[in-house]
Structure formats: C-alpha cells, structure tokens
Amino acid sequence: MWLGMGQADAIAILGGTGDQGLGLALRFAKAGRTVVIGSRKTERAVAAAEEVRAAVPGADVEGLGNEDATGRAEIVILSVPFEHTASTVKGIREVLGEGQILVSMAVPLATAIGDGAVRTLGIWQGSAAEMVQALAPKGVTVVSAFQNVSAHRLRELSNAVDCDVVVSGAKAARERVMALCGLIPGLRGVDGGPLSNARVVEDLTALLIGLNVRHKVPEGLGIRFSGLPDRD
Ligand SMILES: NC(=O)c1ccc[n+]([C@@H]2O[C@H](COP(=O)([O-])OP(=O)(O)OC[C@H]3O[C@@H](n4cnc5c(N)ncnc54)[C@H](OP(=O)(O)O)[C@@H]3O)[C@@H](O)[C@H]2O)c1
C-alpha cells in the first residue's frame, strides 16, 4: 500500500508535456481526475497544465518537475521516448515508494538508433516494460499499457478514441490501470496477463505505424479484439 503524500486518486504523467502524455492528461482531467504533469523543466510542465486547463475548464491539474510529480500520485505514467526511459526511471528511483504503480507505454522503436519506426529493437529484458521493472525499486509494480493508442486520437477531446488497451502486469496493479482505461471514451482495458506479454503489445505498435502509412491514416489506427465477454 502506498503511503505517499499525494492525493489518492491523482495520476502523475512524466513527460506529460509531449504528444502522448498530454493526450492522456487531457482525457484524465476531462474525466474529473487529479492530474500531475511532470517534466524535466518545471516551466514546461506548468505550461502544459495551463494547456489542459484551457481545453478542460475547471481541470484539477498541476505542473511540476518529474521528481516532485512522482511523489504526488500512486499511479505514475512514464511518457518519455523509449531511448530516455531508463535515464528517467533512474532519475526518480529515490522518490518512488513502496506500493506505487509505474505504467510503461514505451515502444522500443528502431528510431532510437536512427533506423525506422516500423521495426522494434530487441531488449535484453524482453520488452521496454520489463526493462522498467528491472530498474524500478523493490515494492514498485510496473504495468504495461497504452502502447497501441494514438496520441492524435487522445488529443481530439470531442471524439471517442476507439481502441482496446492490453494491460499487463501483476494482477492487482493491472486491474487499477484497466480502470483508468474506462475513464476515456472509446478505450477498453483488456486483461493482458503477466508483464512479459508487453513484448507482443510493444511490437504491435510498429505494425500499426506501418499500417497507418500504407492505409494513409495519419490520425492513427487502433486495435480491437472481437468476442471478449463483458467483464461486468
Ligand atoms: N505519440 C504516440 O502516438 C504514442 C503512441 C503510443 C505510445 N507512445 C509512447 O509514449 C511515450 C511518449 O511518446 P511521445 O510521442 O509523447 O514522445 P515525445 O512527445 O517525443 O516526448 C515526450 C516527452 O519526453 C520528454 N523527453 C524528451 N527528451 C527527453 C530526454 N532526453 N530525457 C528525458 N525526457 C525527455 C519531454 O518532456 P520534457 O522536455 O518536458 O521533460 C517530452 O515532452 C513513448 O514511450 C512512446 O513510445 C506514443
């Protein structure tokens, strides 16, 4: 159980100044959740928080440095490019506490080494999410989610997103993150089992990027699983 100083229902988004993180911040703020945007530069986080407030009047959102943002929420979403994920986790290790949930949505696209976005790199631990788990302090649970969701679709607040989100990691923690998916119209959290399944989910994003190009869908495709029984 997390005994931090933040608000119980707050969601911290590190790199929430960027495309995907800001999209999630807008959506969670619109759903009425407390959002804490983290950045390497506090002023960038403050500006992003202002952008959220402008789009979602009355939003409960704050911008802080990444370390301070980490200390404010039980659920911390990492939203930095894959190549900066390890250094970002190392930068917050000291402030991460027992019981926190760290959400990995990094996709190890080969762009990280100057190659194309339609291929992924082999990661020693198996996936970016498992690398994050290996770097996180004991007592912090990593959950993999949101890799197949388009930033563009997230940021179009007037439209539903229309995508399934495969959520993988330890059961209690992944249930918490699946509940977050339900806050965003059109997103459905799908129980994706153990964290090692992130390997498949991360690779799917490279496929989606290729499909976006071939089928000329700059807004980004999503994925849907058919035949899933309703959870409730
Ligand atoms: N874009 C998409 O459609 C999409 C879809 C699915 C998954 N994702 C995943 O979501 C994550 C974020 O993607 P994005 O497209 O939002 O990335 P992005 O806009 O390129 O960058 C996000 C943030 O990362 C921080 N950052 C940049 N360089 C950094 C560095 N050297 N060290 C530490 N932080 C740095 C920046 O925040 P500050 O400068 O404020 O610190 C930046 O605003 C990635 O892991 C990506 O794989 C993205």
The ligand as an SDF file (V2000), in Angstrom:
LIG
                    3D

 48 52  0  0  0  0  0  0  0  0999 V2000
    2.9720    9.5060  -29.8170 N   0  0  0  0  0  0  0  0  0  0  0  0
    2.1950    8.4250  -29.8980 C   0  0  0  0  0  0  0  0  0  0  0  0
    1.2300    8.3570  -30.7140 O   0  0  0  0  0  0  0  0  0  0  0  0
    2.4310    7.2460  -28.9830 C   0  0  0  0  0  0  0  0  0  0  0  0
    1.5610    6.1580  -29.0790 C   0  0  0  0  0  0  0  0  0  0  0  0
    1.7800    5.0610  -28.2240 C   0  0  0  0  0  0  0  0  0  0  0  0
    2.7970    5.0810  -27.3100 C   0  0  0  0  0  0  0  0  0  0  0  0
    3.6400    6.1430  -27.2410 N   0  0  0  0  0  0  0  0  0  0  0  0
    4.7130    6.1120  -26.2530 C   0  0  0  0  0  0  0  0  0  0  0  0
    4.5120    7.1890  -25.3650 O   0  0  0  0  0  0  0  0  0  0  0  0
    5.7730    7.6970  -24.9250 C   0  0  0  0  0  0  0  0  0  0  0  0
    5.8190    9.1910  -25.2030 C   0  0  0  0  0  0  0  0  0  0  0  0
    5.7170    9.3880  -26.5950 O   0  0  0  0  0  0  0  0  0  0  0  0
    5.5500   10.8660  -27.2000 P   0  0  0  0  0  0  0  0  0  0  0  0
    5.2610   10.6960  -28.6350 O   0  0  0  0  0  0  0  0  0  0  0  0
    4.6210   11.6480  -26.3420 O   0  0  0  0  0  0  0  0  0  0  0  0
    7.0350   11.4240  -27.0070 O   0  0  0  0  0  0  0  0  0  0  0  0
    7.5800   12.8980  -27.1840 P   0  0  0  0  0  0  0  0  0  0  0  0
    6.4450   13.8510  -27.4010 O   0  0  0  0  0  0  0  0  0  0  0  0
    8.6580   12.8650  -28.2050 O   0  0  0  0  0  0  0  0  0  0  0  0
    8.2890   13.1680  -25.7840 O   0  0  0  0  0  0  0  0  0  0  0  0
    7.5810   13.1290  -24.5760 C   0  0  0  0  0  0  0  0  0  0  0  0
    8.3590   13.8810  -23.5240 C   0  0  0  0  0  0  0  0  0  0  0  0
    9.5540   13.2110  -23.2090 O   0  0  0  0  0  0  0  0  0  0  0  0
   10.4280   14.1470  -22.5980 C   0  0  0  0  0  0  0  0  0  0  0  0
   11.7890   13.9790  -23.0870 N   0  0  0  0  0  0  0  0  0  0  0  0
   12.2680   14.3030  -24.2990 C   0  0  0  0  0  0  0  0  0  0  0  0
   13.6020   14.0690  -24.3560 N   0  0  0  0  0  0  0  0  0  0  0  0
   13.9440   13.5920  -23.1480 C   0  0  0  0  0  0  0  0  0  0  0  0
   15.1890   13.1880  -22.5760 C   0  0  0  0  0  0  0  0  0  0  0  0
   16.3300   13.2870  -23.2570 N   0  0  0  0  0  0  0  0  0  0  0  0
   15.1670   12.7460  -21.3050 N   0  0  0  0  0  0  0  0  0  0  0  0
   14.0340   12.7040  -20.6060 C   0  0  0  0  0  0  0  0  0  0  0  0
   12.8180   13.0940  -21.0850 N   0  0  0  0  0  0  0  0  0  0  0  0
   12.7930   13.5290  -22.3520 C   0  0  0  0  0  0  0  0  0  0  0  0
    9.9310   15.5390  -22.9620 C   0  0  0  0  0  0  0  0  0  0  0  0
    9.4120   16.1210  -21.7870 O   0  0  0  0  0  0  0  0  0  0  0  0
   10.1760   17.3250  -21.0220 P   0  0  0  0  0  0  0  0  0  0  0  0
   11.0620   18.0180  -22.0280 O   0  0  0  0  0  0  0  0  0  0  0  0
    9.0270   18.1650  -20.6130 O   0  0  0  0  0  0  0  0  0  0  0  0
   10.8890   16.6730  -19.9110 O   0  0  0  0  0  0  0  0  0  0  0  0
    8.8210   15.2570  -23.9530 C   0  0  0  0  0  0  0  0  0  0  0  0
    7.7880   16.2040  -23.9180 O   0  0  0  0  0  0  0  0  0  0  0  0
    6.8500    6.9290  -25.7000 C   0  0  0  0  0  0  0  0  0  0  0  0
    7.3740    5.9470  -24.8700 O   0  0  0  0  0  0  0  0  0  0  0  0
    6.0860    6.3170  -26.8630 C   0  0  0  0  0  0  0  0  0  0  0  0
    6.6460    5.0680  -27.2520 O   0  0  0  0  0  0  0  0  0  0  0  0
    3.4690    7.2400  -28.0580 C   0  0  0  0  0  0  0  0  0  0  0  0
  1  2  1  0
  2  3  2  0
  2  4  1  0
  4  5  1  0
  4 48  2  0
  5  6  2  0
  6  7  1  0
  7  8  2  0
  8  9  1  0
  8 48  1  0
  9 10  1  0
  9 46  1  0
 10 11  1  0
 11 12  1  0
 11 44  1  0
 12 13  1  0
 13 14  1  0
 14 15  2  0
 14 16  1  0
 14 17  1  0
 17 18  1  0
 18 19  2  0
 18 20  1  0
 18 21  1  0
 21 22  1  0
 22 23  1  0
 23 24  1  0
 23 42  1  0
 24 25  1  0
 25 26  1  0
 25 36  1  0
 26 27  1  0
 26 35  1  0
 27 28  2  0
 28 29  1  0
 29 30  1  0
 29 35  2  0
 30 31  1  0
 30 32  2  0
 32 33  1  0
 33 34  2  0
 34 35  1  0
 36 37  1  0
 36 42  1  0
 37 38  1  0
 38 39  2  0
 38 40  1  0
 38 41  1  0
 42 43  1  0
 44 45  1  0
 44 46  1  0
 46 47  1  0
M  CHG  2   8   1  16  -1
M  END
$$$$
